[in-house]
């Protein structure tokens, strides 16, 4: 029940009294607001006596907001505390963009980092109210001087990662959208440009069509072989597993990660798809999600973890506009364009949950 305290002063006098007109106070100046306070209980508002459209929260009950005093540490991956009484907590088990993703499949705020768990990535996309989503790993993958990837030391190489497969023979019936078709596909969030997991499988099943690969001129495990004859970026992400977990981990081990599609790179940066006007360029780019991810990466790094924010440079995707090039996204400004596949670029691995 809401209570409104209104003081009415009635003066009775038989004598003439000089009255002074005083301006009515502003409810906004007195701290009242028209908007609801999400942390205020229904019975916690005080109504402004000068305008009933204004109110302010003077008290609220933790229990009325769903907080309880039960111990949730053994089953809840994300616990929030009631602002007025920290003995009351609320389980927020669902994941949000910017959350730390742990190897046990739970999520949590970076500021509430749980050192009893193993962080493996950061959430950049969610569906079904956070029940499902996508995760990007904590650092760029690296290759050695010959552009070979070592999954046992995924971050320790000296080079970035070439996409590989200068020209490609794909399985029958595989069709990639042309550059002209890409504009509409991005506006509509077509699954073909947002499914790096499927793309990675297709790329790994492809064969090199470049003549020097077919005739054996480029020997296996040489720099030229890895740039032109092998799907190096897709292979690296499929072999990747966080160094702190086992390669056969059921949730986040080898084979669970993939090379993100162009649309997924855009989701990591932040895009208004309705604002995309062409297949290349920066139209629609907002940077909103990247800013959130950067905070999480920085927070984890400051806590001594092996995490690093996305580079302000080009990232390879698993999306292909034609036989000899691939799509990439620049994380300095969100610019999307195509590139030759032999060029080493930054690569991150993604995971679905």
C-alpha positions in Angstrom: 0.0 0.0 0.0 1.4 3.4 -0.9 1.3 6.2 1.6 1.2 9.9 0.8 1.9 12.4 3.5 0.1 15.7 2.8 0.3 18.5 5.3 -2.6 21.0 5.0 -2.3 24.1 7.1 -5.6 25.9 7.7 -5.4 29.2 9.4 -8.5 30.7 11.0 -8.4 34.3 12.0 -10.8 37.0 12.4 -8.2 39.6 11.7 -6.9 40.8 8.3 -3.7 39.0 7.4 -1.2 39.9 4.7 -0.5 36.9 2.6 2.8 36.3 0.8 2.6 34.1 -2.4 5.4 31.5 -2.4 6.3 29.6 -5.6 5.5 25.8 -5.4 8.6 23.6 -5.1 9.5 21.4 -8.1 9.1 17.7 -7.5 12.1 17.0 -9.7 14.2 19.4 -7.6 13.1 17.6 -4.5 14.4 14.3 -5.8 11.2 12.8 -7.0 11.1 11.0 -10.4 8.4 9.9 -12.9 10.2 6.7 -13.8 9.9 3.5 -11.8 12.9 2.4 -9.8 13.6 -1.3 -10.6 15.1 -1.8 -7.2 12.1 -0.4 -5.3 9.3 -2.5 -3.9 5.7 -1.7 -4.8 5.1 -0.4 -1.3 8.3 1.6 -1.0 7.3 4.8 -2.9 6.6 8.2 -1.4 4.4 10.4 -3.7 5.3 14.0 -4.3 2.5 16.1 -2.6 2.6 18.7 -5.4 2.3 16.3 -8.3 1.2 12.7 -8.0 3.0 11.7 -11.2 6.3 12.0 -9.3 7.5 9.6 -6.7 10.7 8.4 -5.0 11.8 5.2 -3.3 12.2 5.7 0.4 12.6 2.0 1.3 12.3 -1.4 -0.2 12.3 -5.0 1.0 15.0 -7.4 -0.3 12.5 -10.2 0.0 9.9 -8.4 -2.1 12.5 -8.2 -4.9 13.1 -12.0 -4.8 16.3 -12.0 -2.7 16.6 -14.8 -0.1 19.1 -15.7 2.6 19.7 -19.3 1.5 23.2 -20.5 0.5 23.4 -20.6 -3.3 27.2 -21.1 -3.7 27.0 -24.8 -4.4 24.6 -24.6 -7.4 24.4 -21.0 -8.6 27.0 -19.7 -11.1 26.0 -16.0 -10.8 24.9 -14.5 -7.4 23.7 -11.0 -6.9 23.5 -9.3 -3.5 20.7 -7.1 -2.3 22.0 -3.5 -2.2 20.6 -2.8 1.3 21.4 -6.1 2.9 24.1 -8.3 1.5 22.9 -11.3 3.5 20.1 -11.5 1.0 21.1 -12.9 -2.4 19.5 -13.8 -5.8 20.7 -16.4 -8.3 21.2 -15.0 -11.7 22.3 -18.3 -13.5 21.5 -17.0 -17.0 24.3 -15.4 -19.0 24.6 -11.8 -20.2 26.8 -10.1 -22.8 30.1 -9.3 -21.2 30.0 -12.1 -18.7 33.0 -14.3 -18.0 32.3 -17.8 -19.2 33.7 -20.6 -17.1 34.8 -24.1 -18.1 31.9 -25.6 -16.1 29.3 -23.8 -18.3 28.4 -21.1 -15.8 28.7 -17.3 -16.2 29.5 -14.5 -13.9 30.4 -10.8 -13.7 34.1 -10.0 -14.2 34.0 -7.9 -11.1 32.8 -11.0 -9.2 35.5 -13.3 -10.7 35.4 -16.7 -9.1 39.0 -18.0 -8.7 37.7 -21.4 -7.8 36.6 -21.8 -11.5 38.5 -21.7 -14.8 37.6 -18.7 -17.1 37.7 -19.7 -20.8 36.1 -16.8 -22.6 33.7 -13.9 -22.6 30.0 -14.0 -23.7 29.3 -11.8 -26.7 25.8 -13.0 -27.8 22.8 -14.5 -26.0 19.4 -15.9 -26.9 16.5 -17.4 -24.9 17.0 -14.9 -22.1 20.6 -16.0 -21.6 20.1 -19.8 -21.7 22.1 -20.1 -24.9 24.7 -17.9 -26.5 28.2 -17.5 -27.9 31.6 -17.0 -26.3 34.9 -15.7 -27.6 38.2 -17.0 -26.1 40.5 -14.8 -24.0 43.4 -14.1 -26.4 44.4 -14.1 -30.1 45.7 -17.4 -31.4 49.3 -17.4 -32.6 51.4 -19.6 -35.0 55.1 -20.3 -35.2 57.6 -19.1 -37.9 56.1 -21.5 -40.4 52.5 -20.5 -39.5 51.9 -23.9 -37.8 49.5 -23.8 -34.8 50.4 -25.6 -31.6 47.2 -26.3 -29.5 49.3 -27.0 -26.4 50.6 -23.4 -26.6 47.9 -21.5 -28.4 49.0 -18.0 -27.5 52.8 -18.4 -27.6 53.7 -18.2 -31.3 55.4 -15.4 -33.1 53.0 -14.9 -36.0 49.3 -14.2 -36.6 47.3 -16.8 -38.5 46.8 -17.0 -42.3 43.3 -18.1 -43.5 45.0 -20.7 -45.8 43.7 -22.5 -48.9 44.4 -19.9 -51.6 41.9 -21.6 -53.9 39.5 -24.2 -52.8 37.5 -27.2 -53.9 34.5 -27.4 -51.6 32.1 -30.3 -51.1 29.2 -30.6 -53.6 26.2 -28.2 -53.1 28.1 -25.7 -50.9 27.3 -22.2 -52.0 28.6 -19.0 -50.4 26.8 -15.7 -50.8 28.3 -13.3 -53.3 29.4 -9.8 -52.1 26.2 -8.3 -53.6 24.0 -10.8 -51.7 25.9 -10.2 -48.5 24.3 -6.8 -47.9 20.8 -8.2 -47.7 22.0 -11.3 -45.8 23.6 -9.1 -43.1 20.5 -6.9 -42.8 18.3 -10.0 -42.3 20.9 -11.8 -40.1 20.9 -14.7 -42.5 22.2 -17.8 -40.8 24.8 -18.4 -43.5 26.7 -15.4 -42.3 26.2 -16.1 -38.6 27.1 -19.8 -38.4 30.9 -20.1 -38.0 30.5 -23.5 -36.5 29.0 -24.9 -39.7 31.4 -22.9 -41.9 34.4 -24.3 -40.0 33.3 -27.9 -40.7 32.8 -27.1 -44.4 36.2 -25.5 -44.7 38.0 -28.3 -42.9 36.4 -30.8 -45.4 37.6 -28.7 -48.4 40.6 -29.5 -50.6 43.3 -27.2 -51.9 42.9 -26.3 -55.6 46.1 -24.3 -56.0 48.5 -25.9 -58.4 51.6 -25.8 -56.2 49.6 -27.6 -53.5 48.3 -30.3 -55.9 51.7 -31.1 -57.5 53.6 -31.1 -54.2 55.7 -28.0 -54.8 54.8 -26.8 -51.3 55.9 -29.3 -48.8 53.8 -30.0 -45.7 54.4 -27.9 -42.6 56.3 -25.2 -44.5 55.2 -21.6 -44.5 54.0 -21.7 -48.0 52.0 -24.9 -47.4 50.3 -23.4 -44.4 49.4 -20.2 -46.2 48.2 -21.7 -49.5 47.4 -25.4 -49.0 45.9 -25.9 -45.5 42.9 -24.3 -43.9 45.1 -22.9 -41.2 42.7 -20.6 -39.4 39.8 -23.0 -39.3 42.1 -25.8 -38.3 43.7 -23.7 -35.4 40.3 -22.9 -33.9 39.1 -26.5 -34.2 42.2 -27.7 -32.4 42.1 -25.0 -29.8 41.3 -25.6 -26.2 42.0 -23.3 -23.2 45.4 -24.1 -21.8 44.0 -24.5 -18.3 41.7 -27.4 -19.2 42.1 -30.8 -20.7 41.9 -31.2 -24.5 39.1 -33.7 -24.1 37.0 -31.5 -21.8 33.4 -32.3 -22.5 32.2 -28.6 -22.6 35.2 -26.5 -23.8 37.8 -29.0 -25.0 39.2 -29.6 -28.5 36.6 -29.7 -31.2 34.2 -27.4 -29.4 35.6 -24.2 -30.8 35.3 -22.7 -34.3 36.4 -19.8 -36.6 33.6 -17.1 -36.3 31.6 -16.1 -39.3 31.6 -12.5 -40.5 28.3 -11.8 -38.7 29.6 -13.2 -35.5 32.7 -10.9 -35.7 30.2 -8.1 -36.2 28.2 -9.2 -33.1 31.5 -9.0 -31.1 32.0 -5.4 -32.4 28.4 -4.2 -32.1 26.2 -3.5 -35.2 22.8 -2.2 -36.0 21.9 -4.5 -38.9 19.2 -2.2 -40.2 21.8 0.5 -40.7 23.9 -1.6 -43.1 23.9 -0.1 -46.5 26.5 -2.1 -48.4 28.4 -5.4 -48.2 31.6 -3.6 -47.2 32.3 -0.5 -45.1 31.3 0.6 -41.6 27.6 1.4 -42.1 25.7 0.0 -39.1 28.8 -0.3 -36.9 28.2 0.9 -33.3 31.1 -0.5 -31.3 28.7 -1.0 -28.4 29.5 -4.7 -27.7 33.2 -4.3 -28.2 33.2 -1.7 -25.5 31.5 -4.1 -23.1 33.9 -6.9 -23.9 36.9 -4.7 -23.5 35.9 -3.9 -19.9 35.7 -7.7 -19.1 39.0 -8.5 -20.8 40.7 -5.6 -18.9 39.2 -6.6 -15.6 40.4 -10.2 -16.0 43.9 -9.1 -17.0 44.0 -6.8 -14.0 43.3 -9.8 -11.8 46.3 -11.6 -13.3 44.6 -13.8 -15.9 46.0 -14.4 -19.3 43.3 -12.3 -21.1 43.7 -9.5 -23.6 41.2 -7.2 -25.3 40.5 -7.5 -29.0 43.2 -5.9 -31.2 42.4 -2.7 -33.2 43.2 -4.5 -36.4 41.8 -7.1 -38.9 40.3 -10.5 -37.8 39.7 -13.4 -40.1 36.2 -14.9 -40.4 35.0 -18.2 -41.8 32.8 -16.5 -44.4 33.8 -16.6 -48.0 32.6 -14.3 -50.9 34.5 -16.1 -53.7 37.1 -18.8 -54.3 40.3 -17.0 -53.5 39.3 -14.5 -50.7 37.6 -14.4 -47.3 35.7 -11.9 -45.2 37.4 -10.0 -42.3 36.4 -7.3 -39.9 38.6 -4.5 -38.6 38.2 -3.9 -34.9 39.5 -0.3 -35.0 36.3 0.9 -36.6 34.2 -2.1 -37.5 35.1 -2.0 -41.2 34.1 -5.2 -43.1 35.9 -6.1 -46.3 37.5 -9.1 -48.1 41.2 -10.1 -48.1 43.5 -12.7 -49.7 43.6 -15.8 -47.7 47.4 -16.1 -47.5 47.7 -12.9 -45.4 48.2 -13.5 -41.7 45.5 -11.8 -39.6 44.3 -11.9 -36.0 42.2 -14.9 -35.1 39.9 -15.7 -32.1 38.0 -18.9 -31.4 34.3 -19.0 -30.6 32.1 -21.5 -28.7 28.4 -22.0 -28.6 26.6 -22.9 -25.3 
